[in-house]
Amino acid sequence: MSGGRPDRAGGTTTRPPLPVVLAGARGHGRSHLLNIRRLEERGLVRLAGVCELRPLDAAELDGIGDPEQSADLEALLASTGARIAVLSTPIQTHTDMALAAARHGAHILLEKPPAPSFAEFRRMTEGVEAAGVACQIGFQSLGSHAVPAIRRLVEEGAIGELLGVGAAGAWVRDEAYFRRSPWAGRRRLGGADVVDGVLTNPLAHAVATALALAGADRAEDVAHVETELLRAHAIEADDTSAVRTVTSAGVQVTVAVTLCAETSSEPYVVVHGSQGRITFWYRQDRVLVQRAGHGPVETEYGRTDLLENLVAHVTDGSALWVPPAATGAFMRVVEAVRTAPDPREIPAAHWHTEAGDSAPRRVVDGVDTLVDTAAAELRLFSELGAVWAPPARAEVR
């Protein structure tokens, strides 16, 4: 491990690597474990501890080292003196885990969604601010350099007047996906909000990125939200849904997503203008600009890793890419989903079963086309004539 790294002037610094504790190292948390290892090799961080209910075994730690392990996050933070806590735990634990880290003076990388309700989000943000620690929310797509580039294009009038923003996500998930943990596919668990629906968790990036490109990332940027929540699988939460957010500037942001697609495809956000449009495939950092009087231009952008950015913030004062305030508008959508009636079941006549990777999966007939059309026309499923979709429910701020 290198003890030195380039500084801003191009020299080196002997600043020691920051000790990091990871809470939740399996499932999606595995990606955080590997990313910490990558940053260890650059001398930026040191994995000091892993918080898991069941300790990682030698195979899981192969090439990672031998960090301290405990099921007690606070004890682990105290014993390791961690400067950063990476929290990849169940949604309903996010607020309490973040506040525990803040009490110990650890800066935080918190997985999305940051909280299951707006009240919990405020409790978390207020506690973190009072503790004087930094918090970065794990919307990786908002670390893409394409996001500020697209916003500049819109502000400069490259596609004329902004007419609205659409987003589409069509993914395939089988029944085993909803059995991966006790909270998967749940709206509530043990009396606590979970809100693990397609809009708020697996395809949450589509929602957050669309809002960001509309220039509406803060809570006060949202005027009202309309939801159409549906499910084909036998779960509590939504697996096929559409949401329309109207910003305080009057811009419509319509997102249509499903986990019951015929074919899995790359999710995207499309910015509609009076003289063109910009399509952003946010997992690929790929942007296509199409505008009147010009040929199409496709560009791939770089991306800033959010943990690396948090390290830079702690050590050098660099601005955070995704502070909690920048997810306030997204949390308004989460709150609208949370307070909406339970998702309507899509009648069996409108879906069929196919073989999945490890279990059967349910496919909503024609949903792939509906998702794309919703993003293109900024309309909800019911407005596109989907007979299984109820009229939208609106939440007014």
N, C-alpha and C positions, 0 to 999 in steps of 0.2 A: 504494500500500500504506500503510495506516495505521500510524503508529509508536506509537499509544496504544490502550489498550483498558480496559474497565471493571475496576476492582479490586473486592475484596470489600466495600468500604465504599461503592461506587457512584461513586467518582471515576475518575480515569484514571491509568495508569502509562505511562512512556516506555520500559518494558523492551523491548529489541530482540527481534525474532522469532527463534525457535530455528532454527538451521540443521539441515536434515534431509537424509539420504541415503536414497534408495529403491533397494533391490536387487530386481530383478524388476519391470519396468514394463509388461510385455505380459501378455496373457491376463487373469487375475484381478488382476494387478498394476496394470492400467489403472485399476481402481476406486480404488486407493490414490493413484495419480497425480492423479486428479480430486479426491479428498478433500484431498490436500495443497494443491492449488490453492485449494480452498474456504477452508481455514484460512489460507492466504497472504493472501487478500482480507480476512480479519479481523485481520491483523497478528500472528497467533500463531506462524507458522512461515515459514521460507524454504527453498525447494527448492534445496539447495546442490549436490547431485550425484545422478546416476543410474548405477547399476551394471547393465550388460547386456553379454552376450557380443557382441551387435551393437548399436552405438549407435542411439538413437532418431533418426529423420530429422525434417526440418522439419515435415512434416505431423503426425507423432505429438506434436511439441512445440508445435503451434499453440496459442497462448494460455497456454502453460505457462511460457515464458521460455527461457533458454539456460543450463541448469545444466551444471556440469562432468560429463563422462562418462568412464567407465573400466570395463573388465572386471575390474579388480583392486579388490575391496572395501576391503582394508586401505589401499592407496595412496590411495583416494578419501576414506576416513575421515580419514587423516592430512592430506591437502592441503586438505580443506574445514573441518576442525575440527568436524565434525557433532556435535551434542548428542544427536540421535535418529537411529536407523537403523530403517527400516521394511523388513522382510525378507519378501518374497513369492517365494521360490525353491523349487525342488523339495524334497519332504519329506526326502529323504536328506541334504540339505545344511544343514538347519536348525540342528543343533547346532554345527557348525563355523562357520557364518556368525554365529550368536549370540555365540559365544565370541570371534570376531574383533572384533565390534563392542564387546563388553565390554572387551577388551584396550585399546581406544582410548578407553574412558570414555564411550561412547555408550549412552544408554538405548535400549531395544529394544521395538518392536512386532513380534511374531513371528506369522506366519500359522499357523493350525491345519492339521493336527495339529502340536503343538510338536515332536514327534520320532517316529521310526518304531519305537522300542522303549523300554521303561522304563529300561533301562540308559543309553541316549542321553539320555533325559529327565533322569535324575539327573545325568549329566555336565554337561549344559547348565545346570541349575538351580544346581548347586554352583559352577560356574565363574562364573556371573553374580553369585551372592551374594558370592563371594570378591572379585570386581572392584568391588563396591559400586555397581552400576548397577541401575536398575529394568528389569523386563521385564513386558510385557503380552502375553497370548496372544489372538490375534484371533478369539475366539468372539463375534461381534457380538451374537448372541442373548442372551448373558449381560450385555450392556450395557442390556438392556431393563428399564425400571422395573417391568415386569410381574413379573419374577422375584422380587424381594423382596416385592412385594405379595402374590403367591400364597403365598409361604412364610409370611407373616404370617397369612393366612387359614387355612392349615393348622394353624399353631401355636395359633391362637386357637380351633380346633375348629369352624370354620364349616361343614365338611362331615363332622363327626364324626371317628371314628377313621380314621387313614390306613391304607388297605388295600393300596395299591400304586400304581405309576406306569407308564403305558404310553406309547409313542410310535410314530407311524406316518409313513412317508414313501414316497410313490409318485411317482417321477419318470420321465420319458422321456429316454433318451439313445441316440443312434444309434451305429453302428460307428465313425464318424469321431471321436467323443468319445474313444474309446480309442486313437486314433492321433494325438492332439493333441501328444504329446510322447513321448520315448523311455521315460519312467518311468510313463506313464499305464497304469492297469490292471495294474501289476506288483506282485508281492510282494517281489521282489528284483531288483537290477540290478548287474551287475559285482561280485557277492559281497556287496553292501550291502543291508540291509533297506530297503524302500520302503513296503510295506503300504498301497498305494493302493486300498483297497476301499471299498465303498459305506458301510460303518459308520464308517470311519476318516477319510474325506475328504469326498465330496460331501454326505453326510447325517450328518456327524459332529456337527453342531449338535443333531440330534435326540437323540443319545446324551448329549452334555454337558448339554443343557438338562433332560432327564429326570432325570439324576443330581442336578443342582442342585436341582430341585423336590422331590426325595426327601430333601433335606438331606444328600446324600452327594457332596460334590465333591472331597474329599481322598483320597489313596491309602489311608489307614488306615480310611476309611469303607467299604471294599469287603471283603466276606467271601469271596465266590467268584463266578465268571463262567461261564456256559454259552453256547456258541456253536453256531449252525447256519449254516455258510457255503456258499453255492451260487453257481453262475454259469450263465447261459444263453449269454452271449457267449464267443467264443474268446479268453479272456484268462486271466492267472494268478490275478488277485484275484477277490474276490466282487462280484457285482452284485445279488444278491438274498439277504438274510440276516436272521437274527433272533438276538438276544442277550438273555440274562436275567442281570442282576446282582442278587445278594442283598447288601444292605448289612449293616454290622456291627450295625445296629439291627433287622435281620430284615425289612426292606422289600424287596419284589420290584420291580425296574425292568425292564420288558420292552420292547424296541425291535425293530420289524420294518420293514424298508426294502427298496426295490427301485429299480433304474434301468431295469426292464423292464416298466413299467406299461402298462396299456391306455390310460389317460389321465393326464396329469400333473396333480397336485393339490397344494394347500398342505400341507406337513408340519405336524404338531401333536403336542403332548404332552397327555395327559389324566391328571389326578390323581384317583384313586378314593378316596372316603371312605365310611364306613358310612351317612352321611346325605346324600350328594350327590357331585358331581364338578365339577372345574374343567378346562376345555379351553383350551389356550393355543396359538394359531397364531403361532409365534414369529417368523416373517418379517414378520408384519403387526402385531406387538405387540398382538394382539387376544385378549381373555380372555372366556370365557363361564362364568359360575357358575350351576350348577343344584343346588338343595338342597331338602330336604324342608321344606314349609311356606312356601316363598317362590317367587315367580315368577323366571324366568330373568333374569339381569342380564349385559349385555354391555358391556365397557369397553375402550377403546383407550388404551394407555399411551404415554408418551414413551420416548425411548431416548438414552443417552449414547454419543456417538461415542468409540470406544476410543483413537484417536490424540489426540483433544482431551482426553480424560481423562489420558492419559500426559503431555501437555504441562502440564496443571494439576498433576499429581503432581510433575513436575520443577521447576516454577516456584513453586508454592504449597503443596506438600506434601499435596495431596488424595489420598485413598486410591485405590488402583487397583481397578478393577472386576474384572479377570481376571488376577491374578498367577499365576505357574506353579503354586503350591500348590493353587489352586482348580481346576486341571485334572488333579490327581493321580488321581482316580477314573476320569476318562476315559482316562488313560494305562494304567490297569490293564486296561481293556477293549481298548485297542490291543494291549497285550502278550498278552492272551488270543487275539486274532485272529492276531497274528504267530506264536504258537507252536502254533496249531491246525493240523491237517492241511490241505493245500491244498484249496480249495473243491471240492465235488463238482459235477460237470457235471449240469445238469438235462437229462434225455433229450429229444431233439428231438420226441418225441411230445407233450410238454407245453408247447411254445412254438411260436410261428409268427412269420413275418417280415412286417413292414409297411414301407412307405416312410417314411423319416425326413426331416429337413430337408436333409441333405446326403449321406446314405448310408442303407442299409437299417438297420432296428432290429429287435431281437428282443423279442417280447412273451410273457411267461409267462402262460399261460391262468389266469384267475381270481385273479391275484396281488393285484389292487387290493382285493378283498374280504378276502383272507387277511390282508393288512397291517392293515386296519382292525379285523378280528376279533381279531388278536393283541394289539393295543393295548387293545381293549375288555375282553378276557378274561384278559390277562396270560399268554397261552400262546404257545408256540413253534410254528413251522410243522408240525413232526412231530406235535405234540400236537393240532393242528387237522385231522389226517388228510391232509396233503399227501403224496402217495405218493412224490414226488421228494425229500423232505427226510429226511436221516438223523437218527437220534436225536442229541440234543445232546451235545456234548463239554464236560465241566466242567473248569475250572481252579480249583484250590483255592489260596488264598493261603498 
